[in-house]
Amino acid sequence: MLFETQDEAEWRAHLRSLRAGKERIDWAMTRIDTFCGRLVQPTTYRLSVFVPDPARHPDRGRPDH
């Protein structure tokens, strides 16, 4: 997880800073979740990055010879 907040203004500001920053993010590898709030829990915004499963790497499982 890269970032999580319950403040929508903070969420939007963080995304703007990422888009404008020098460091480039592979947006195809990101996941944006919005967990809708209810009376008991507030809405939560989360930015995550997919991490490849090393067990599913195409080179794994091949013999070395």
C-alpha positions as CSV (number, residue, x, y, z in Angstrom):
1,M,0.0,0.0,0.0
2,L,1.3,3.4,-0.9
3,F,-1.2,5.7,0.7
4,E,-4.4,5.6,2.7
5,T,-6.6,8.3,4.2
6,Q,-10.2,9.0,5.2
7,D,-9.9,12.7,4.2
8,E,-11.0,13.2,0.6
9,A,-9.2,16.5,0.2
10,E,-6.0,14.9,1.4
11,W,-6.6,12.0,-1.1
12,R,-7.0,14.3,-4.1
13,A,-4.0,16.4,-3.1
14,H,-1.8,13.3,-2.8
15,L,-2.9,12.0,-6.2
16,R,-2.2,15.5,-7.7
17,S,1.3,15.5,-6.2
18,L,2.1,12.1,-7.5
19,R,1.0,13.1,-11.0
20,A,3.0,16.3,-10.9
21,G,6.1,14.8,-9.2
22,K,9.4,13.9,-10.8
23,E,9.2,10.3,-9.9
24,R,7.1,8.4,-12.5
25,I,4.6,5.8,-11.3
26,D,3.4,2.9,-13.5
27,W,-0.3,3.6,-13.2
28,A,-1.1,0.3,-15.0
29,M,0.3,-1.4,-11.9
30,T,-1.7,0.6,-9.3
31,R,-5.0,-0.1,-7.7
32,I,-7.3,2.6,-6.3
33,D,-9.9,1.5,-3.8
34,T,-12.7,3.5,-2.2
35,F,-14.2,1.8,0.7
36,C,-17.6,3.4,1.1
37,G,-18.4,4.5,4.6
38,R,-21.4,3.7,6.6
39,L,-22.8,5.2,9.8
40,V,-20.1,3.4,11.9
41,Q,-17.1,3.7,9.6
42,P,-16.0,6.7,7.4
43,T,-15.1,6.3,3.7
44,T,-11.5,5.2,3.2
45,Y,-9.4,5.9,0.1
46,R,-6.4,3.6,-0.7
47,L,-3.7,3.6,-3.3
48,S,-1.8,0.3,-3.7
49,V,0.7,-1.2,-6.2
50,F,0.4,-4.7,-7.5
51,V,3.4,-6.9,-6.6
52,P,4.0,-9.9,-8.9
53,D,3.8,-13.3,-7.4
54,P,7.3,-14.8,-7.7
55,A,5.8,-18.3,-7.7
56,R,4.0,-17.5,-11.0
57,H,7.1,-16.0,-12.7
58,P,7.3,-17.6,-16.2
59,D,11.0,-18.6,-15.7
60,R,10.3,-20.5,-12.5
61,G,9.7,-24.2,-12.7
62,R,11.8,-24.7,-15.8
63,P,14.8,-27.0,-15.5
64,D,18.2,-25.3,-15.7
65,H,19.5,-27.9,-18.2
